[in-house]
Amino acid sequence: MKMLRIILSLVLLFVAITPNAFAAIWTNQDVTAYTGSMKTSSGSTRLTHSGLAPQVGFAAVRKNTSGTPVVPFGTTIKTPQNVSIEGQSLNTFTVQDTGVDPNLSSLATDLWFGFCRTNAYTGSDATPLGCNPGFDSTYINARAFGQKKWDLVVTTP
C-alpha cells in the first residue's frame, strides 16, 4: 500500500509539472537531413522559422495549412538510432524550423546538420539554402545521411 501511494504521488507530481505535455509515436516517418549557409544570398543571418539561428540538435517539420508547424516549436523528437553530426552523437532533436519536402511522409522530420559555409554560394548549381553541392562537406554529409524510415517519439512542450 505504501509503495502504491509513492507511485501515485510521483505520477501526480509528473502531471502537475507537465500539464500540457503530450507524447506520441510517429510510425514509419521519413527522416532526412538539411544544411545551409550561415548568411543568406542577401547577406542577412539565416534564421529558423522560430526565429533562432540554426544549430545542431534542431529539426524541421512540415507546416500545416495555417503556416505553423504540425507540432509546436520546442517539441522534442527522439530517433531510434543515434545520428552523428559534427562530431556529436544525437538521438534527440528540438523542432525549431519548418520546410520539409512535400513528397515525404506527412510527419516527416528534417535534421539540421550544421552550416555548410559562412556566405551563401550563388553559383548556377547552388542549393536553395546557399550550399555548393560539389564542394561543401556538410552538405555532402547531409545528403549521405539519406532518407530513413523511422518510428519517432515526439513530446510536445
C-alpha positions as a Python dict, from the first residue, in 0.01 Angstrom:
ca = {
    (1, 'M'): (0, 0, 0),
    (2, 'K'): (282, 239, 87),
    (3, 'M'): (452, 163, -247),
    (4, 'L'): (126, 232, -432),
    (5, 'R'): (97, 569, -256),
    (6, 'I'): (454, 660, -357),
    (7, 'I'): (392, 566, -719),
    (8, 'L'): (65, 759, -727),
    (9, 'S'): (237, 1062, -575),
    (10, 'L'): (511, 1050, -837),
    (11, 'V'): (257, 1023, -1119),
    (12, 'L'): (60, 1319, -984),
    (13, 'L'): (381, 1519, -944),
    (14, 'F'): (475, 1447, -1307),
    (15, 'V'): (130, 1551, -1429),
    (16, 'A'): (146, 1869, -1221),
    (17, 'I'): (487, 1958, -1366),
    (18, 'T'): (391, 1887, -1728),
    (19, 'P'): (18, 1957, -1751),
    (20, 'N'): (18, 2032, -2124),
    (21, 'A'): (284, 1788, -2242),
    (22, 'F'): (180, 1528, -2494),
    (23, 'A'): (380, 1230, -2616),
    (24, 'A'): (316, 1024, -2927),
    (25, 'I'): (491, 781, -3157),
    (26, 'W'): (502, 873, -3523),
    (27, 'T'): (542, 542, -3705),
    (28, 'N'): (725, 485, -4032),
    (29, 'Q'): (812, 850, -4093),
    (30, 'D'): (1072, 989, -4330),
    (31, 'V'): (1379, 1141, -4165),
    (32, 'T'): (1620, 1342, -4378),
    (33, 'A'): (1897, 1598, -4318),
    (34, 'Y'): (1948, 1956, -4432),
    (35, 'T'): (2210, 2229, -4419),
    (36, 'G'): (2254, 2587, -4535),
    (37, 'S'): (2496, 2876, -4536),
    (38, 'M'): (2522, 3097, -4227),
    (39, 'K'): (2435, 3403, -4436),
    (40, 'T'): (2159, 3417, -4697),
    (41, 'S'): (2233, 3535, -5051),
    (42, 'S'): (2126, 3886, -4942),
    (43, 'G'): (2383, 3879, -4660),
    (44, 'S'): (2141, 3853, -4369),
    (45, 'T'): (2186, 3595, -4095),
    (46, 'R'): (1999, 3271, -4165),
    (47, 'L'): (1729, 3201, -3906),
    (48, 'T'): (1490, 2914, -3846),
    (49, 'H'): (1113, 2960, -3874),
    (50, 'S'): (1106, 3007, -3495),
    (51, 'G'): (1349, 3300, -3528),
    (52, 'L'): (1656, 3127, -3381),
    (53, 'A'): (1988, 3071, -3554),
    (54, 'P'): (2007, 2708, -3666),
    (55, 'Q'): (2216, 2476, -3452),
    (56, 'V'): (2297, 2107, -3440),
    (57, 'G'): (2016, 1938, -3249),
    (58, 'F'): (1741, 2135, -3426),
    (59, 'A'): (1485, 1979, -3660),
    (60, 'A'): (1230, 2096, -3914),
    (61, 'V'): (879, 1961, -3966),
    (62, 'R'): (602, 2029, -4216),
    (63, 'K'): (382, 2338, -4192),
    (64, 'N'): (9, 2292, -4157),
    (65, 'T'): (-243, 2486, -4369),
    (66, 'S'): (-222, 2790, -4138),
    (67, 'G'): (156, 2813, -4195),
    (68, 'T'): (257, 2693, -3848),
    (69, 'P'): (447, 2371, -3776),
    (70, 'V'): (248, 2049, -3732),
    (71, 'V'): (380, 2043, -3373),
    (72, 'P'): (476, 2345, -3159),
    (73, 'F'): (828, 2484, -3165),
    (74, 'G'): (1018, 2330, -2875),
    (75, 'T'): (873, 1982, -2936),
    (76, 'T'): (1135, 1710, -2893),
    (77, 'I'): (1175, 1427, -3141),
    (78, 'K'): (1367, 1117, -3041),
    (79, 'T'): (1512, 896, -3313),
    (80, 'P'): (1559, 520, -3266),
    (81, 'Q'): (1929, 546, -3354),
    (82, 'N'): (2197, 799, -3275),
    (83, 'V'): (2290, 1033, -3559),
    (84, 'S'): (2648, 1156, -3593),
    (85, 'I'): (2652, 1530, -3669),
    (86, 'E'): (2966, 1745, -3648),
    (87, 'G'): (3132, 1510, -3401),
    (88, 'Q'): (2824, 1472, -3182),
    (89, 'S'): (2612, 1160, -3144),
    (90, 'L'): (2250, 1267, -3103),
    (91, 'N'): (1911, 1098, -3086),
    (92, 'T'): (1701, 1385, -2952),
    (93, 'F'): (1618, 1690, -3162),
    (94, 'T'): (1414, 2005, -3096),
    (95, 'V'): (1167, 2138, -3353),
    (96, 'Q'): (1262, 2497, -3440),
    (97, 'D'): (1210, 2507, -3816),
    (98, 'T'): (973, 2415, -4098),
    (99, 'G'): (1025, 2330, -4462),
    (100, 'V'): (1009, 1955, -4513),
    (101, 'D'): (984, 1821, -4869),
    (102, 'P'): (611, 1787, -4953),
    (103, 'N'): (677, 1448, -5117),
    (104, 'L'): (780, 1293, -4785),
    (105, 'S'): (553, 1135, -4523),
    (106, 'S'): (304, 1365, -4350),
    (107, 'L'): (502, 1379, -4024),
    (108, 'A'): (849, 1376, -4181),
    (109, 'T'): (1140, 1531, -3993),
    (110, 'D'): (1445, 1709, -4136),
    (111, 'L'): (1754, 1719, -3908),
    (112, 'W'): (1984, 2024, -3916),
    (113, 'F'): (2338, 1904, -3998),
    (114, 'G'): (2515, 2237, -3941),
    (115, 'F'): (2620, 2523, -4164),
    (116, 'C'): (2776, 2429, -4497),
    (117, 'R'): (2965, 2760, -4523),
    (118, 'T'): (2957, 3120, -4396),
    (119, 'N'): (2849, 3313, -4708),
    (120, 'A'): (2588, 3177, -4946),
    (121, 'Y'): (2717, 3011, -5259),
    (122, 'T'): (2538, 3160, -5559),
    (123, 'G'): (2676, 2956, -5848),
    (124, 'S'): (2444, 2801, -6104),
    (125, 'D'): (2445, 2474, -5907),
    (126, 'A'): (2377, 2637, -5568),
    (127, 'T'): (2129, 2468, -5339),
    (128, 'P'): (1823, 2668, -5225),
    (129, 'L'): (1996, 2730, -4889),
    (130, 'G'): (2327, 2851, -5036),
    (131, 'C'): (2550, 2542, -5038),
    (132, 'N'): (2786, 2426, -5309),
    (133, 'P'): (2674, 2064, -5363),
    (134, 'G'): (3005, 1952, -5511),
    (135, 'F'): (3231, 2112, -5251),
    (136, 'D'): (3069, 2173, -4911),
    (137, 'S'): (3139, 1874, -4684),
    (138, 'T'): (2843, 1940, -4452),
    (139, 'Y'): (2608, 1934, -4749),
    (140, 'I'): (2770, 1613, -4872),
    (141, 'N'): (2729, 1457, -4524),
    (142, 'A'): (2363, 1559, -4507),
    (143, 'R'): (2297, 1403, -4848),
    (144, 'A'): (2487, 1089, -4744),
    (145, 'F'): (2256, 1056, -4441),
    (146, 'G'): (1985, 987, -4698),
    (147, 'Q'): (1622, 921, -4623),
    (148, 'K'): (1540, 692, -4332),
    (149, 'K'): (1204, 539, -4236),
    (150, 'W'): (1193, 554, -3857),
    (151, 'D'): (945, 544, -3572),
    (152, 'L'): (987, 869, -3378),
    (153, 'V'): (896, 951, -3018),
    (154, 'V'): (753, 1303, -3013),
    (155, 'T'): (693, 1505, -2696),
    (156, 'T'): (536, 1850, -2711),
    (157, 'P'): (631, 2116, -2455),
}
